[in-house]
């Protein structure tokens, strides 16, 4: 029996650092997968800008470095020698990835570098819409999603980002960080410092935000009807978001537990069916 083809370096990077989106990417047309892996890798580098930095200023410098990678590709300059920058440059030069969407993804991540946190629910929503929602938008454009379905794709990506952030509250607290909206915490008699000390204190806020996310995801899913099999990979993270938010709304699911077989199987079945 022949061995399966080896993954490219950027595909292996995506598999290692973002297994959720990597699994979803397997349902993209073969011709577009390498560009989608490059997008996944780029998103990971943006997401770790603050985590890997000692100070907010260094995080902003890392984001600027990635903006320059995108801008240099647009200008036709040689790619920077980096395991992600090179395939990203190729995908941009090949017309696979939209530079404006990539730059907007980097802009949205600046919120993570704000020392005072995300002050309002509106700022929280804008951050998710631009970061995880921006990823879904870029993926949809890459995969040829109909223009009328792009807003629903971005909304579904937003909700996937919400679910991921809510699951990550304990991990962020361990880093001395809290990205929950401060006004929602204040309404529950909490502040960021209290959540950092005891992430379990945020369970009522997490559950309420998860319930809101489930309502938003139901609307997004309705707008994804007619997306088409070619672009289904851009929408498949919504399957995981639905499962995560259901657990979070019930008071569980926060933490970095690995994906179970049920989660992976749900993605596979949705991908084979061509609908979320």
Secondary structure as UniProt FT lines:
FT   HELIX           9..17
FT   HELIX           19..25
FT   TURN            26..27
FT   HELIX           30..51
FT   HELIX           56..74
FT   TURN            75..76
FT   TURN            83..84
FT   HELIX           85..93
FT   TURN            94..95
FT   HELIX           99..108
FT   HELIX           109..113
FT   TURN            115..116
FT   HELIX           121..130
FT   HELIX           132..142
FT   TURN            143..144
FT   HELIX           147..167
FT   HELIX           169..174
FT   TURN            175..176
FT   HELIX           182..187
FT   TURN            188..189
FT   HELIX           192..197
FT   HELIX           199..202
FT   HELIX           203..223
FT   TURN            224..226
FT   HELIX           229..231
FT   HELIX           232..235
FT   HELIX           237..249
FT   TURN            250..251
FT   HELIX           261..273
//
